[in-house]
């Protein structure tokens, strides 16, 4: 596996995220992923800058790391044609280091445009149409499209990178895997489920396609004080325990606070490696390696606790992870 760093827009402001991106590259991370949210999950996180402005700035302070949106929802808040334009621009600014990560989104971010929140099967239909539109625009020339959910009238991307921007799609079950494996360049998932990856490869093989990159994410809470790490992980990341079927539906931070009010710091610490040592993180990465993921992005919890993590990652964590799985 290769190991990356998560630029979590829900826990840091735009200037801090750009600085973190440069520091993560210096620390030795191979790639960086950036969340794209209109709202944090919990009030305690307290941030939500515009991811695409942040990514544009990051292209100018990094030289080596690959960059991914992790993930962008091209359904309601953004029209697919606009997402294609943004992705092509980031690819050009980064020198072809960008992969467009896409997903079916969360009510938390998409409800802000006042169009309601459709059921998951409709969201998958919308994402399929969005992928078709974006792919056609990446191919060049004028695009017209008339679908059940979107229309495009004579759109063209006037600035395209030499390399066609790869598209990754977030999946969570066999239904989404079967729908998107044939049309995506990479898989994105949050749980180490081997069956998802096996089905993904089988679907691609049936069409004569090669195996693809497979990205996952692992939240960690490094701190010299183990108890402080547990408390911070609980305060800022207890929302994670609901699972994506729940997380995709709740509309605001108050809903996540209510849904997680009885989760204890100890329960969070059982799911997220907390403390000063590399060994628990290395052990947690094992499930992703065994499942077959090629790329694992680490997410350090706490927007103002990144500098110490970079030193720890460079000195101890990344060498241990690369020795075990690299």
VOGU-3710 file (C-alpha; in Angstrom, 3 decimals, decimal comma):
1> xxxxxxxxxx> 0,000/0,000/0,000  0,852/3,655/-0,363  0,036/5,973/2,515  -1,572/9,384/2,228  -2,757/12,275/4,366  -6,292/13,618/4,765  -6,943/17,344/4,490  -10,149/17,405/6,504  -11,952/20,640/5,680  -14,355/20,095/8,588
11> xxxxxxxxxx> -11,632/20,631/11,196  -9,334/23,368/9,833  -9,559/26,677/7,994  -8,305/27,239/4,446  -4,939/28,806/5,307  -4,179/26,031/7,780  -5,133/23,333/5,265  -2,749/24,727/2,657  0,063/24,785/5,217  -0,790/21,244/6,300
21> xxxxxxxxxx> -0,630/20,083/2,681  2,908/21,382/2,245  3,980/19,902/5,582  2,473/16,500/4,757  4,463/16,341/1,534  7,640/17,176/3,445  6,802/14,480/6,005  6,819/11,864/3,261  3,167/11,119/2,510  2,616/9,788/-1,017
31> xxxxxxxxxx> -0,741/11,446/-1,709  -3,265/13,819/-0,147  -7,052/13,677/-0,142  -9,340/16,632/0,553  -12,905/16,386/1,846  -15,556/18,610/0,230  -18,169/19,751/2,754  -20,534/22,660/3,240  -20,857/21,836/6,943  -18,833/20,058/9,609
41> xxxxxxxxxx> -20,281/16,893/11,118  -20,290/18,368/14,632  -20,184/21,935/15,956  -16,936/21,100/17,751  -15,135/20,709/14,419  -16,110/24,281/13,524  -14,867/24,575/9,911  -16,013/24,064/6,319  -14,040/26,130/3,747  -14,604/25,681/0,018
51> xxxxxxxxxx> -12,543/22,639/-0,946  -11,865/23,659/-4,539  -10,243/26,968/-3,614  -8,142/25,065/-1,079  -7,111/22,484/-3,692  -6,129/25,218/-6,134  -3,852/26,789/-3,540  -2,410/23,397/-2,597  -1,309/22,757/-6,168  1,041/25,716/-5,805
61> xxxxxxxxxx> 2,685/24,685/-2,517  3,212/20,996/-3,348  5,290/19,385/-6,082  5,171/15,602/-5,708  2,054/14,326/-3,942  -0,995/13,168/-5,846  -4,215/15,005/-4,928  -7,783/13,683/-4,705  -11,182/15,119/-3,874  -12,461/12,734/-1,193
71> xxxxxxxxxx> -15,213/12,995/-2,208  -17,161/15,519/-4,236  -20,890/15,067/-4,758  -21,892/16,158/-8,300  -25,632/15,799/-7,731  -27,231/18,944/-6,312  -24,855/21,474/-4,805  -22,744/21,280/-7,980  -23,911/20,556/-11,509  -21,802/17,810/-13,137
81> xxxxxxxxxx> -20,642/20,145/-15,930  -19,231/22,543/-13,342  -17,506/19,692/-11,486  -15,814/18,677/-14,736  -14,530/22,228/-15,248  -13,188/22,401/-11,684  -11,467/19,034/-11,958  -9,815/19,859/-15,277  -8,528/23,121/-13,822  -7,043/21,411/-10,752
91> xxxxxxxxxx> -5,428/18,803/-13,024  -3,761/21,560/-15,026  -2,642/23,520/-11,964  -1,193/20,398/-10,353  0,602/19,094/-13,425  -1,643/16,031/-13,786  -1,461/15,026/-10,117  -5,229/15,131/-9,523  -7,858/12,378/-9,347  -11,507/13,371/-9,184
101> xxxxxxxxxx> -13,131/11,445/-6,334  -16,933/11,364/-6,594  -19,747/10,051/-4,430  -23,507/10,118/-3,894  -23,152/12,669/-1,087  -24,747/13,388/2,272  -27,864/15,299/3,230  -25,644/17,332/5,580  -24,074/19,156/2,625  -26,593/18,919/-0,197
111> xxxxxxxxxx> -29,752/20,099/1,562  -28,426/23,681/1,597  -29,640/24,275/-1,981  -33,233/23,533/-0,938  -34,017/20,698/-3,351  -34,798/18,024/-0,779  -32,860/14,777/-0,329  -33,680/11,870/-2,656  -33,484/8,176/-1,673  -30,288/6,256/-2,327
121> xxxxxxxxxx> -31,469/4,547/-5,516  -32,281/7,932/-7,052  -28,934/9,308/-5,910  -27,197/6,428/-7,678  -29,159/7,196/-10,842  -28,072/10,838/-10,579  -24,450/9,854/-9,993  -24,497/7,593/-13,056  -25,712/10,477/-15,211  -23,158/12,812/-13,633
131> xxxxxxxxxx> -20,311/10,412/-14,441  -21,466/10,193/-18,047  -21,554/13,988/-18,386  -18,178/14,518/-16,740  -16,594/11,747/-18,803  -17,942/13,183/-22,042  -16,570/16,619/-21,165  -13,183/15,119/-20,304  -13,151/13,589/-23,805  -13,228/17,072/-25,343
141> xxxxxxxxxx> -15,557/18,768/-27,796  -19,085/20,020/-27,295  -21,423/17,991/-25,111  -25,220/17,904/-25,174  -27,039/15,681/-22,738  -30,687/15,038/-21,913  -31,246/12,605/-19,070  -33,802/11,916/-16,396  -32,021/14,181/-13,900  -29,698/16,499/-15,863
151> xxxxxxxxxx> -29,523/18,483/-19,050  -26,415/19,903/-20,673  -26,600/22,388/-23,517  -23,554/22,723/-25,771  -20,937/22,609/-22,993  -17,207/22,358/-23,672  -14,100/22,416/-21,492  -11,710/24,863/-23,114  -8,772/24,004/-20,858  -8,114/20,273/-20,632
161> xxxxxxxxxx> -5,002/18,527/-19,275  -2,984/16,251/-21,551  -3,770/13,305/-19,283  -7,466/12,542/-18,946  -8,349/13,206/-15,296  -9,014/9,848/-13,556  -12,322/9,440/-11,727  -12,720/7,477/-8,512  -16,130/6,590/-7,090  -17,066/5,967/-3,459
171> xxxxxxxxxx> -18,932/2,683/-2,958  -20,416/0,995/0,101  -22,233/-2,107/-1,144  -22,520/-4,528/-4,039  -25,231/-2,449/-5,718  -22,980/0,597/-6,030  -19,968/-1,547/-6,935  -21,759/-3,217/-9,844  -23,091/0,107/-11,090  -19,850/2,078/-10,967
181> xxxxxxxxxx> -16,970/-0,389/-11,393  -17,330/-0,416/-15,206  -17,222/3,398/-15,527  -14,747/4,509/-12,845  -10,952/4,488/-12,763  -10,621/3,836/-9,020  -12,589/2,571/-6,023  -13,030/4,630/-2,850  -14,383/3,071/0,365  -14,265/3,667/4,106
191> xxxxxxxxxx> -14,505/0,102/5,404  -12,124/-2,834/4,803  -14,663/-5,140/3,173  -12,848/-7,639/0,922  -16,073/-8,610/-0,823  -16,458/-5,084/-2,220  -13,011/-5,192/-3,783  -13,488/-8,707/-5,141  -16,790/-7,744/-6,755  -15,211/-4,575/-8,156
201> xxxxxxxxxx> -12,417/-6,560/-9,836  -14,866/-9,171/-11,133  -17,090/-6,530/-12,725  -14,100/-4,901/-14,410  -12,650/-8,225/-15,556  -15,915/-9,138/-17,288  -15,435/-6,050/-19,468  -11,765/-6,762/-20,091  -10,638/-3,946/-17,787  -7,551/-4,090/-15,609
211> xxxxxxxxxx> -7,596/-3,936/-11,829  -7,681/-0,372/-10,487  -6,449/1,706/-7,595  -8,460/1,240/-4,407  -8,479/4,041/-1,829  -9,539/3,909/1,819  -9,250/6,146/4,867  -8,189/5,452/8,444  -8,913/8,006/11,213  -6,293/8,197/13,965
221> xxxxxxxxxx> -5,772/10,476/16,950  -2,089/10,861/17,727  -1,167/12,664/20,939  1,627/12,333/23,475  -1,125/12,040/26,110  -3,298/8,949/25,450  -6,198/10,255/27,521  -6,191/13,599/25,686  -6,250/11,680/22,406  -9,303/9,659/23,508
231> xxxxxxxxxx> -11,171/12,751/24,653  -10,429/14,639/21,417  -11,427/11,688/19,243  -14,719/11,466/21,138  -15,390/15,185/20,983  -14,724/15,584/17,252  -15,186/12,166/15,674  -17,933/10,267/17,495  -20,173/10,926/14,460  -18,141/8,326/12,574
241> xxxxxxxxxx> -19,706/5,447/14,496  -23,129/5,783/12,897  -22,033/4,243/9,608  -22,619/5,720/6,175  -26,233/4,616/5,815  -27,016/6,864/8,795  -24,429/9,556/8,080  -25,767/10,153/4,577  -29,265/10,944/5,848  -28,902/13,321/8,824
251> xxxxxxxxxx> -29,319/16,982/7,805  -27,261/18,934/10,348  -24,779/19,011/13,197  -27,541/18,890/15,825  -28,737/15,599/14,354  -25,273/14,075/14,601  -24,891/15,383/18,138  -28,176/13,786/19,156  -27,500/10,507/17,385  -24,136/10,111/19,128
261> xxxxxxxxxx> -24,925/11,519/22,583  -24,580/8,136/24,313  -21,310/7,073/22,652  -18,468/7,081/25,206  -14,800/8,003/24,743  -13,886/4,384/25,391  -16,124/3,181/22,569  -14,561/5,663/20,161  -11,064/4,583/21,228  -11,941/0,970/20,436
271> xxxxxxxxxx> -12,563/1,950/16,803  -9,889/4,647/16,361  -6,200/4,275/17,322  -5,510/6,885/20,010  -2,226/7,844/21,678  1,503/8,262/21,017  2,434/4,875/19,524  2,700/3,687/15,927  1,868/0,048/16,647  -1,936/0,446/17,050
281> xxxxxxxxxx> -2,105/2,383/13,780  -0,034/-0,230/11,961  -2,339/-2,951/13,326  -5,429/-1,027/12,224  -4,008/-0,760/8,694  -3,754/-4,555/8,505  -7,439/-5,027/7,661  -7,149/-2,640/4,703  -4,011/-4,359/3,453  -5,653/-7,783/3,761
291> xxxxxxxxxx> -8,750/-6,547/1,903  -6,595/-5,450/-1,035  -6,571/-1,660/-0,823  -3,699/-0,060/-2,707  -3,857/3,354/-1,017  -4,697/4,307/2,575  -5,180/7,929/3,666  -4,588/8,658/7,359  -6,788/11,262/9,037  -5,308/12,910/12,112
301> xxxxxxxxxx> -8,173/14,102/14,325  -7,930/17,665/15,609  -7,241/20,580/13,276  -4,732/22,193/15,631  -2,887/18,923/16,367  -1,244/18,336/12,999  2,354/19,563/13,461  3,265/16,984/16,085  1,604/14,317/13,966  3,767/15,241/10,963
311> xxxxxxxxxx> 6,926/14,846/13,042  5,678/11,499/14,385  4,687/10,327/10,885  8,042/11,222/9,357  10,128/9,787/12,189  8,177/6,678/13,163  4,781/6,006/11,616  5,463/6,079/7,870  8,626/3,954/8,140  6,668/1,381/10,184
321> xxxxxx> 3,744/1,340/7,755  5,969/1,070/4,701  7,965/-1,720/6,279  4,784/-3,649/7,083  2,751/-3,030/3,920  4,616/-0,764/1,495
//
